Amino acid sequence: MDVELRASDDDRNRVVAALHQHTAAGRLTLDEFSDRAGAVWTARTLGDLAALTRDLPALPNPVVDAGPVERGRQELLMVFAAAALTLLLLGGLLAVTR
């Protein structure tokens, strides 16, 4: 992996999904997840993204057809991530406008 290559939105989405999995496994607190998820969207290169997961173990290969319970968890984590990111952005906006 060339760490200087520019990151794509797909690259960022993969990192957020990995952070979700690590949070669900108990490796990250919700605050750590929120901080790292926010940093994902400001990362410019693949190296910047790699730094956000460098201290976490490699994840097992994803299951191709997750059951309904697992899909429900994934959807819930995505909703949580969107809410956390929204709160971060609103907090930043409030801080700038004051």
N, C-alpha and C positions, 0 to 999 in steps of 0.2 A: 504494500500500500504506500503510495506516494503521499506523505503527510502534507505536502504543500498544495495538493490539488484542491480546488474549490469544492465545497460540500453542496450537495443538491438537497431539495426538500425531501426526497426519498431517503437520503442518508440520514437526515435529521429525524424523520419519522421512525426509522429503524432504531436509532439511539434512544428515542423516547420510549419505544416499545420495550427495549432492553431494560431501561430504568424502571419501567412499570413492573417487569418481571422481578427485578431485584428488590423492589419495594414490597411486592407481594410475598417474596421469600423471607422478608425481614432483614435484609442486608442494608436497606436505607430507611431512614425515618421519613415521615411525610415532609418535614421541613427540608431535609436533604434532597428528596425527590423534587420538591418545588424549586429549590435553588438550581439544581442541575438541569431540570426541564427548561427553566427560563434561560439558562446559558446555552442550551442547544440551539435556540432560535437566533442567537447572536453569533454563533460560531461561523467562521468564514471558510475554514479548511477542514479536511479530513483529520488532520493532526489535532485541531481544536476539539473536534468531536471525540477522538480517541482519548484525549486527556480526561474527559468527563466520566469514562468508564474504566480507566486504567487500573484503579484499585479494586475492581470487582472481578470475580472469577468468570471464566467463560461459561456461557449458558449452554445447556444441552440443546441438541437439534430440536427445532419446533415440531410439534405433532401436526401432521398434515391435516387430519380431520378431527378437530377438537370437539368434544361433546358439548351439549347445550349448556351445562354448568360452566365449563371453561369459557365458552363464548360469552356467557353472561358476565363472568368476571372480567374478561377483556373489555367488554363494552363499558362496564362500570368504571374500570380504571381509565379508559379513554375519556369518559365524562368527567371524572375527577381531575384528570390532567388538564382538560379544557377549562374547568372551573378554577383550578389553581393558577393557570397561566393568565386567565382573565383577571383574577384578583391581583396578580403581580403587575399586570399592565395598568390596571386602574390605580393601584397604589403609586406606581411611577408617574402616571399622569397627574394624580393629585399632588404629589410632591413637586412636580415641575410647575404646576399652575399656582402654587401658593407663594 
